[in-house]
Amino acid sequence: MKHLCPDWKLITDQVMGGVSTGRLERHEDEQGCQVYRLAGSVSLDNNGGFLQMAADIDPPPAGARALVLDVSGNGEEYNVHLRTSDLDRPWQSYRTSFIAPAEWRQLRLLLSEFHPHRTEVPFDPAGIRRIGIVAIGREFAADVSVRSASWA
């Protein structure tokens, strides 16, 4: 399993005039692991509707079949967006979703389950260059934490 060490950054719909508000916090958990927490309020006002923690990453090694995330949260549904070097528009991605459980859980997201969003370009995992954990598409209180990410 190849571990990723993303340098997560906060992106909100305010980049396009939306009014969602959020924060990205970093702390150590009881085991000494770095935890990143995305929290805030997703609003659909002003054509908005997302909060995101995103990071540039190295592509998966040859033969990798899944993205493994160690997550916890508030029981809401979130997206994982992957961007590849084949995409040139900010709204294009390959997506899947997950429920952020109240207790820490390791999620194995098969690369074959990521679906294209607003692109006709076939998904080539070898070109992955960016990952996003995204609260999107409906009004709700976002609260999701990630303490590890890896390829398997």
BELDAHU-V592381 format. One record per residue. N is the residue number from 0. RES is the residue in one small letter. SS is DSSP state (h for helix, s for strand, l for the rest). PHI is phi in radians with two decimals (none if undefined). PSI is psi in degrees with one decimal (NA if undefined). Layout:
n = <N & N>
res = <RES & RES>
ss = <SS & SS>
phi = <PHI & PHI>
psi = <PSI & PSI>
This chain:
n = <0 & 1 & 2 & 3 & 4 & 5 & 6 & 7 & 8 & 9 & 10 & 11 & 12 & 13 & 14 & 15 & 16 & 17 & 18 & 19 & 20 & 21 & 22 & 23 & 24 & 25 & 26 & 27 & 28 & 29 & 30 & 31 & 32 & 33 & 34 & 35 & 36 & 37 & 38 & 39 & 40 & 41 & 42 & 43 & 44 & 45 & 46 & 47 & 48 & 49 & 50 & 51 & 52 & 53 & 54 & 55 & 56 & 57 & 58 & 59 & 60 & 61 & 62 & 63 & 64 & 65 & 66 & 67 & 68 & 69 & 70 & 71 & 72 & 73 & 74 & 75 & 76 & 77 & 78 & 79 & 80 & 81 & 82 & 83 & 84 & 85 & 86 & 87 & 88 & 89 & 90 & 91 & 92 & 93 & 94 & 95 & 96 & 97 & 98 & 99 & 100 & 101 & 102 & 103 & 104 & 105 & 106 & 107 & 108 & 109 & 110 & 111 & 112 & 113 & 114 & 115 & 116 & 117 & 118 & 119 & 120 & 121 & 122 & 123 & 124 & 125 & 126 & 127 & 128 & 129 & 130 & 131 & 132 & 133 & 134 & 135 & 136 & 137 & 138 & 139 & 140 & 141 & 142 & 143 & 144 & 145 & 146 & 147 & 148 & 149 & 150 & 151>
res = <m & k & h & l & c & p & d & w & k & l & i & t & d & q & v & m & g & g & v & s & t & g & r & l & e & r & h & e & d & e & q & g & c & q & v & y & r & l & a & g & s & v & s & l & d & n & n & g & g & f & l & q & m & a & a & d & i & d & p & p & p & a & g & a & r & a & l & v & l & d & v & s & g & n & g & e & e & y & n & v & h & l & r & t & s & d & l & d & r & p & w & q & s & y & r & t & s & f & i & a & p & a & e & w & r & q & l & r & l & l & l & s & e & f & h & p & h & r & t & e & v & p & f & d & p & a & g & i & r & r & i & g & i & v & a & i & g & r & e & f & a & a & d & v & s & v & r & s & a & s & w & a>
ss = <l & s & s & s & l & l & l & l & s & s & s & s & h & h & h & h & l & l & l & l & s & s & s & s & s & s & s & s & l & l & l & l & l & s & s & s & s & s & s & s & s & s & l & l & h & h & h & l & l & s & s & s & s & s & s & s & l & l & l & l & l & l & l & l & l & s & s & s & s & s & s & s & s & l & l & l & s & s & s & s & s & s & s & s & l & l & l & l & l & l & l & l & s & s & s & s & s & s & s & l & l & l & l & l & s & s & s & s & s & s & h & h & h & l & s & s & s & l & l & l & l & l & l & l & h & h & h & s & s & s & s & s & s & s & s & s & l & l & l & s & s & s & s & s & s & s & s & s & s & s & s & l>
phi = <none & -1.71 & -1.39 & -1.75 & -2.22 & -1.13 & -1.70 & -1.11 & -2.27 & -1.52 & -2.29 & -2.14 & -1.17 & -1.09 & -1.12 & -2.16 & 1.70 & -1.25 & -2.20 & -1.11 & -2.17 & -2.73 & -2.54 & -2.12 & -1.95 & -2.22 & -2.69 & -1.69 & -1.48 & -1.13 & -1.66 & 1.48 & -1.45 & -1.27 & -2.10 & -1.94 & -2.11 & -1.73 & -2.48 & 2.78 & -2.17 & -1.55 & -2.14 & -1.59 & -1.07 & 1.06 & 1.08 & -1.66 & 2.41 & -2.73 & -2.25 & -2.55 & -1.89 & -2.30 & -2.69 & -1.35 & -2.45 & -1.38 & -1.13 & -1.19 & -1.20 & -0.94 & 1.58 & -1.12 & -2.09 & -2.61 & -1.75 & -1.92 & -2.09 & -1.77 & -2.29 & -2.59 & 3.11 & -1.88 & 1.40 & -1.59 & -1.54 & -2.26 & -1.87 & -1.98 & -1.94 & -1.96 & -2.03 & -2.04 & -1.16 & -1.42 & -1.74 & -2.18 & -1.92 & -1.14 & -1.56 & -1.55 & -2.94 & -2.09 & -2.26 & -2.56 & -2.24 & -2.68 & -1.71 & -1.47 & -1.29 & -1.13 & -1.79 & -0.97 & -2.55 & -1.58 & -1.83 & -1.91 & -1.79 & -1.12 & -1.06 & -1.18 & -1.68 & -1.44 & -2.00 & -1.15 & -2.20 & 1.03 & -2.65 & -1.80 & -1.24 & -1.07 & -1.31 & -2.08 & -0.97 & -1.10 & -1.70 & -1.02 & -2.38 & -2.65 & -2.22 & -2.38 & -1.81 & -2.26 & -1.67 & -2.62 & 1.55 & -2.74 & -1.36 & -2.93 & -1.52 & -1.56 & -2.85 & -2.41 & -2.16 & -2.22 & -1.99 & -2.78 & -2.51 & -2.70 & -1.74 & -2.39>
psi = <126.5 & 116.7 & 141.9 & 150.9 & 70.8 & 142.5 & 82.6 & 142.6 & 148.5 & 132.7 & 132.5 & 168.7 & -4.9 & -20.7 & -18.3 & 19.5 & -0.9 & 175.3 & 14.3 & 145.1 & 139.8 & 173.8 & 154.3 & 118.4 & 148.7 & 133.9 & 170.6 & 138.4 & -176.7 & -19.0 & 2.9 & 10.3 & 143.2 & 129.3 & 132.8 & 129.7 & 122.4 & 121.7 & 149.7 & -161.7 & 119.7 & 126.3 & 142.0 & -3.4 & 148.1 & 34.2 & 30.8 & -156.2 & 26.6 & 153.8 & 143.8 & 139.9 & 123.3 & 154.7 & 145.8 & 139.6 & 163.5 & 147.7 & 162.4 & 153.2 & 158.5 & 134.7 & -8.7 & 139.8 & -11.3 & 154.2 & 126.0 & 122.1 & 137.4 & 108.8 & 159.6 & 166.7 & -151.3 & 20.1 & 6.2 & 164.5 & 135.8 & 162.9 & 154.1 & 125.0 & 128.7 & 136.0 & 143.5 & 168.2 & -11.9 & -12.3 & 139.3 & -0.6 & 140.5 & -21.1 & -3.7 & 142.0 & 178.3 & 129.0 & 150.8 & 170.0 & 164.9 & 159.2 & 129.4 & 108.1 & 156.7 & -34.8 & 151.7 & 134.2 & 142.7 & 121.1 & 134.3 & 107.0 & 107.4 & 133.2 & -29.9 & -13.3 & 1.1 & 133.1 & 143.6 & 142.5 & 115.9 & 37.3 & 151.5 & -2.8 & 126.0 & 145.4 & 120.7 & 99.5 & -25.9 & -19.7 & 5.0 & 133.2 & -7.0 & 144.1 & 144.7 & 136.8 & 120.1 & 129.5 & 116.8 & 150.7 & -7.5 & 159.0 & 123.5 & 165.9 & 116.9 & 140.4 & 97.2 & 138.1 & 144.6 & 128.4 & -11.6 & 154.6 & 138.2 & 163.5 & 141.8 & NA>
